[in-house]
């Protein structure tokens, strides 16, 4: 994060550490629809593990089933996104602390 001043005020530049992706990852196992499948037995052997990304696309909550390799890349990008969010939260907290209505001490 860098700050510089110009005639119109302070310019703040933040930069991500790589590609970003909002959302979250999860894993799941599931049963199929076949009545005689081992996933219906007791104890059951569920299908999976399935990796899933959940986030918003076009304003709608969306879940995508992805491969394990893609999930690892998504995890890296989500980590970058969260670090960027943290930096932005710090900038906002500083802006509120120095807002025009705050009396100097």
Contact map, one row per residue, 1 for C-alpha under 8 A:
111000000001111000000000000000000000000000000000000000000000000000000000000000000000001000000000000000000
111100000001110000000000000000000000000000000000000000000000000000000000000000000000000000000000000000000
111110000111100000000000000000000000000000000000000000000000000000000000000000000000000000000000000000000
011111000111000000000000000000000000000000000000000000000000000000000000000000000000000000000000000000000
001111111110000000000000000000000000000000000000000000000000000000000000000000000000000000000000000000000
000111111110000000000000000000000000000000000000000000000000000000000000000000000000000000000000000000000
000011111000000000000000000000000000000000000000000000000000000000000000000000000000000000000000000000000
000011111100000000000000000000000000000000000000000000000000000000000000000000000000000000000000000000000
000011111110000000000000000000000000000000000000000000000000000000000000000000000000000000000000000000000
001111011111000000000000000000000000000000000000000000000000000000000000000000000000000000000000000000000
001111001111100000000000000000000000000000000000000000000000000000000000000000000000000000000000000000000
111100000111110000000000000000000000000000000000000000000000000000000000000000000000000000000000000000000
111000000011111000000000000000000000000000000000000000000000000000000000000000000000000000000000000000000
110000000001111100000000000000000000000000000000000000000000000000000000000000000001001100000000000000000
100000000000111110000000000000000000000000000000000000000000000000000000000000000001000000000000000000000
000000000000011111110000000000000000000000000000000000000000000000000000000000011011000000000000000000000
000000000000001111100000000000000000000000000000000000000000000000000000000000010000000000000000000000000
000000000000000111110000000000000000000000000000000000000000000000000000000010010000000000000000000000000
000000000000000111111000000000000000000000000000000000000000000000000000000010011000000000000000000000000
000000000000000101111100000000000000000000000000000000000000000000000000000011111000000000000000000000000
000000000000000000111110000000000000000000000000000000000000000000000000010011011000000000000000000000000
000000000000000000011111000000000000000000000000000000100000000000000000000011001100000000000000000000000
000000000000000000001111100000000000000000000000000011110000000000000000000001000000000000000000000000000
000000000000000000000111110000000000000000000000000011100000000000000000000001000000000000000000000000000
000000000000000000000011111000000000000000000000001111000000000000000010011000000000000000000000000000000
000000000000000000000001111100000000000000000000001111000000000000000000000000000000000000000000000000000
000000000000000000000000111110000000000000000000111100000000000000000000000000000000000000000000000000000
000000000000000000000000011111000000000000000001111100000000000000000000000000000000000000000000000000000
000000000000000000000000001111100000000000000111110000000000000000000000000000000000000000000000000000000
000000000000000000000000000111110000001000000111000000000000000000000000000000000000000000000000000000000
000000000000000000000000000011111000001100000110000000000000000000000000000000000000000000000000000000000
000000000000000000000000000001111100101000000010000000000000000000000000000000000000000000000000000000000
000000000000000000000000000000111110000000000000000000000000000000000000000000000000000000000000000000000
000000000000000000000000000000011111100000000000000000000000000000000000000000000000000000000000000000000
000000000000000000000000000000001111100100000000000000000000000000000000000000000000000000000000000000000
000000000000000000000000000000000111110110000000000000000000000000000000000000000000000000000000000000000
000000000000000000000000000000010111111110000000000000000000000000000000000000000000000000000000000000000
000000000000000000000000000000000001111110011100000000000000000000000000000000000000000000000000000000000
000000000000000000000000000001110000111110011110000000000000000000000000000000000000000000000000000000000
000000000000000000000000000000100011111111011100000000000000000000000000000000000000000000000000000000000
000000000000000000000000000000000001111111111000000000000000000000000000000000000000000000000000000000000
000000000000000000000000000000000000000111110000000000000000000000000000000000000000000000000000000000000
000000000000000000000000000000000000000011111000000000000000000000000000000000000000000000000000000000000
000000000000000000000000000000000000011111111100000000000000000000000000000000000000000000000000000000000
000000000000000000000000000000000000011110111110000000000000000000000000000000000000000000000000000000000
000000000000000000000000000011100000011100011111000000000000000000000000000000000000000000000000000000000
000000000000000000000000000011110000001000001111100000000000000000000000000000000000000000000000000000000
000000000000000000000000000111000000000000000111110000000000000000000000000000000000000000000000000000000
000000000000000000000000001110000000000000000011111000000000000000000000000000000000000000000000000000000
000000000000000000000000001110000000000000000001111100000000000011100000000000000000000000000000000000000
000000000000000000000000111100000000000000000000111110000000000011110010000000000000000000000000000000000
000000000000000000000000111100000000000000000000011111000000001111000010000000000000000000000000000000000
000000000000000000000011110000000000000000000000001111100000001111000010010000000000000000000000000000000
000000000000000000000011110000000000000000000000000111110000111100000000000000000000000000000000000000000
000000000000000000000111000000000000000000000000000011111000111000000000000000000000000000000000000000000
000000000000000000000010000000000000000000000000000001111111110000000000000000000000000000000000000000000
000000000000000000000000000000000000000000000000000000111111110000000000000000000000000000000000000000000
000000000000000000000000000000000000000000000000000000011111000000000000000000000000000000000000000000000
000000000000000000000000000000000000000000000000000000011111100000000000000000000000000000000000000000000
000000000000000000000000000000000000000000000000000000011111110000000000000000000000000000000000000000000
000000000000000000000000000000000000000000000000000001111011111000000000000000000000000000000000000000000
000000000000000000000000000000000000000000000000000001111001111100000000000000000000000000000000000000000
000000000000000000000000000000000000000000000000000111100000111110000000000000000000000000000000000000000
000000000000000000000000000000000000000000000000000111000000011111000000000000000000000000000000000000000
000000000000000000000000000000000000000000000000011110000000001111100000000000000000000000000000000000000
000000000000000000000000000000000000000000000000011110000000000111110110000000000000000000000000000000000
000000000000000000000000000000000000000000000000011000000000000011111110000000000000000000000000000000000
000000000000000000000000000000000000000000000000001000000000000001111111000000000000000000000000000000000
000000000000000000000000000000000000000000000000000000000000000000111111100000000000000000000000000000000
000000000000000000000000000000000000000000000000000000000000000001111111110000000000000000000000000000000
000000000000000000000000100000000000000000000000001110000000000001111111111000000000000000000000000000000
000000000000000000000000000000000000000000000000000000000000000000011111111100000000000000000000000000000
000000000000000000000000000000000000000000000000000000000000000000001111111110000000000000000000000000000
000000000000000000001000100000000000000000000000000010000000000000000111111111000000000000000000000000000
000000000000000000000000100000000000000000000000000000000000000000000011111111100000000000000000000000000
000000000000000000000000000000000000000000000000000000000000000000000001111111110000000000000000000000000
000000000000000001111100000000000000000000000000000000000000000000000000111111111000000000000000000000000
000000000000000000011111000000000000000000000000000000000000000000000000011111111100000000000000000000000
000000000000000000010000000000000000000000000000000000000000000000000000001111111110000000000000000000000
000000000000000111111000000000000000000000000000000000000000000000000000000111111111000000000000000000000
000000000000000100111100000000000000000000000000000000000000000000000000000011111111100000000000000000000
000000000000000000000100000000000000000000000000000000000000000000000000000001111111110000000000000000000
000000000000000100000000000000000000000000000000000000000000000000000000000000111111111000000000000000000
000000000000011100000000000000000000000000000000000000000000000000000000000000011111111100000000000000000
000000000000000000000000000000000000000000000000000000000000000000000000000000001111111110000000000000000
000000000000000000000000000000000000000000000000000000000000000000000000000000000111111111000000000000000
100000000000010000000000000000000000000000000000000000000000000000000000000000000011111111100000000000000
000000000000010000000000000000000000000000000000000000000000000000000000000000000001111111110000000000000
000000000000000000000000000000000000000000000000000000000000000000000000000000000000111111111000000000000
000000000000000000000000000000000000000000000000000000000000000000000000000000000000011111111100000000000
000000000000000000000000000000000000000000000000000000000000000000000000000000000000001111111110000000000
000000000000000000000000000000000000000000000000000000000000000000000000000000000000000111111111000000000
000000000000000000000000000000000000000000000000000000000000000000000000000000000000000011111111100000000
000000000000000000000000000000000000000000000000000000000000000000000000000000000000000001111111110000000
000000000000000000000000000000000000000000000000000000000000000000000000000000000000000000111111111000000
000000000000000000000000000000000000000000000000000000000000000000000000000000000000000000011111111000000
000000000000000000000000000000000000000000000000000000000000000000000000000000000000000000001111111001000
000000000000000000000000000000000000000000000000000000000000000000000000000000000000000000000111111101000
000000000000000000000000000000000000000000000000000000000000000000000000000000000000000000000011111111000
000000000000000000000000000000000000000000000000000000000000000000000000000000000000000000000000011111100
000000000000000000000000000000000000000000000000000000000000000000000000000000000000000000000000001111100
000000000000000000000000000000000000000000000000000000000000000000000000000000000000000000000000111111110
000000000000000000000000000000000000000000000000000000000000000000000000000000000000000000000000000111111
000000000000000000000000000000000000000000000000000000000000000000000000000000000000000000000000000001111
000000000000000000000000000000000000000000000000000000000000000000000000000000000000000000000000000000111
